[in-house]
Amino acid sequence: MATVTKKDLIDRIADRTKCTRGDVKRVVQQFLDEIIDELGEGNRLEFRDFGVLEIKVRAPRVAQNPKTLQRVNVPAKKTVKFKLGRLLKDRLEGTSPKIVVQPDAGASVLKGRRTTKLQNKS
């Protein structure tokens, strides 16, 4: 399993949409900043068919240090929960075709028109 970085995604999106790498980088970073801001305010983020991000509070508990066997109080803390959406779940199970952006779709992506097509890679 390979690790894909933000830079890899930016390069891939720029190539497929024919947008400049700088423009794509700014959009991706702004998108991530908005997610952080919304979660920081306690809001729930829902991306249809992809998934839902929301804040959950983990209850305080008593844990045990495995080395010393000493009991340790662990305070309550906030964490982010991700729930899979339909398309992502289907894709992971191998029942959904791969979504591919057509290389000449750059201009129409910027104008808000949908230019993706489903391509079955079976």
C-alpha positions as CSV (number, residue, x, y, z in Angstrom):
1,M,0.0,0.0,0.0
2,A,1.5,3.3,-1.1
3,T,1.4,6.6,0.7
4,V,-0.1,9.5,-1.3
5,T,0.9,13.0,-0.2
6,K,-1.0,16.3,-0.6
7,K,1.7,17.2,-3.2
8,D,1.0,14.0,-5.2
9,L,-2.8,14.8,-5.2
10,I,-2.2,18.4,-6.3
11,D,0.1,17.3,-9.1
12,R,-2.5,14.7,-10.3
13,I,-5.4,17.1,-10.1
14,A,-3.4,19.8,-12.0
15,D,-2.5,17.3,-14.7
16,R,-6.0,16.0,-15.1
17,T,-7.8,19.4,-15.1
18,K,-5.1,21.3,-17.0
19,C,-5.2,24.0,-14.2
20,T,-2.0,25.4,-12.9
21,R,-0.3,23.7,-10.0
22,G,-0.4,26.9,-8.0
23,D,-4.2,27.3,-8.4
24,V,-4.9,23.7,-7.5
25,K,-2.6,24.0,-4.4
26,R,-4.4,27.1,-3.2
27,V,-7.8,25.5,-3.6
28,V,-6.8,22.2,-1.9
29,Q,-5.2,24.1,1.0
30,Q,-8.2,26.4,1.4
31,F,-10.5,23.3,1.3
32,L,-8.4,21.7,4.1
33,D,-8.3,24.9,6.1
34,E,-12.1,25.2,5.9
35,I,-12.5,21.6,7.2
36,I,-10.2,22.4,10.1
37,D,-12.1,25.6,10.9
38,E,-15.5,23.9,10.7
39,L,-14.5,21.0,12.9
40,G,-12.8,23.4,15.3
41,E,-16.2,25.2,15.7
42,G,-17.8,21.8,16.4
43,N,-19.7,21.6,13.1
44,R,-20.4,18.4,11.3
45,L,-19.2,18.1,7.7
46,E,-21.1,16.0,5.2
47,F,-19.8,15.2,1.8
48,R,-22.5,13.3,-0.1
49,D,-21.5,9.8,-1.1
50,F,-17.9,10.3,0.3
51,G,-18.5,10.5,4.1
52,V,-19.2,12.5,7.2
53,L,-16.7,14.1,9.6
54,E,-17.9,15.0,13.1
55,I,-16.5,15.7,16.5
56,K,-17.0,13.1,19.2
57,V,-16.1,13.3,22.9
58,R,-14.3,10.3,24.3
59,A,-15.3,9.7,27.9
60,P,-12.7,9.9,30.7
61,R,-11.4,6.5,31.7
62,V,-8.9,4.7,33.8
63,A,-6.0,3.1,31.9
64,Q,-3.0,1.1,32.9
65,N,0.6,1.7,32.1
66,P,1.7,-1.7,30.7
67,K,5.3,-1.3,32.0
68,T,4.6,-0.4,35.6
69,L,1.0,-1.6,35.8
70,Q,0.2,1.7,37.5
71,R,-3.4,3.0,37.0
72,V,-3.6,6.3,35.1
73,N,-6.6,8.6,34.8
74,V,-7.2,9.6,31.2
75,P,-9.3,12.8,30.8
76,A,-12.1,13.2,28.3
77,K,-11.0,14.4,24.9
78,K,-12.4,15.4,21.5
79,T,-11.7,13.3,18.5
80,V,-12.8,13.3,14.9
81,K,-15.1,10.5,13.7
82,F,-15.3,9.6,10.0
83,K,-18.3,7.7,8.6
84,L,-17.9,6.2,5.1
85,G,-20.3,7.4,2.4
86,R,-22.0,5.2,-0.1
87,L,-19.6,5.6,-3.0
88,L,-16.5,5.3,-0.9
89,K,-17.8,2.2,0.8
90,D,-18.7,0.6,-2.5
91,R,-15.3,1.5,-3.9
92,L,-13.5,-0.1,-1.0
93,E,-15.6,-3.2,-1.4
94,G,-14.8,-3.3,-5.1
95,T,-18.3,-2.9,-6.3
96,S,-18.1,0.6,-7.6
97,P,-16.4,1.7,-10.8
98,K,-13.5,4.2,-10.6
99,I,-14.3,7.9,-11.2
100,V,-12.0,9.4,-13.8
101,V,-11.8,13.1,-14.7
102,Q,-11.3,13.6,-18.4
103,P,-8.0,15.4,-19.3
104,D,-9.7,18.2,-21.3
105,A,-12.2,19.0,-18.5
106,G,-10.1,21.8,-16.9
107,A,-12.1,24.8,-18.1
108,S,-15.5,23.3,-17.5
109,V,-14.5,22.1,-14.0
110,L,-13.8,25.8,-13.1
111,K,-17.2,26.8,-14.5
112,G,-18.9,24.3,-12.2
113,R,-20.1,21.8,-14.9
114,R,-19.8,18.2,-14.0
115,T,-17.2,16.5,-16.3
116,T,-16.4,13.2,-14.6
117,K,-17.3,9.9,-16.2
118,L,-17.5,6.5,-14.7
119,Q,-15.0,4.0,-16.0
120,N,-15.0,0.4,-14.9
121,K,-11.4,-0.8,-14.4
122,S,-12.4,-4.5,-14.1
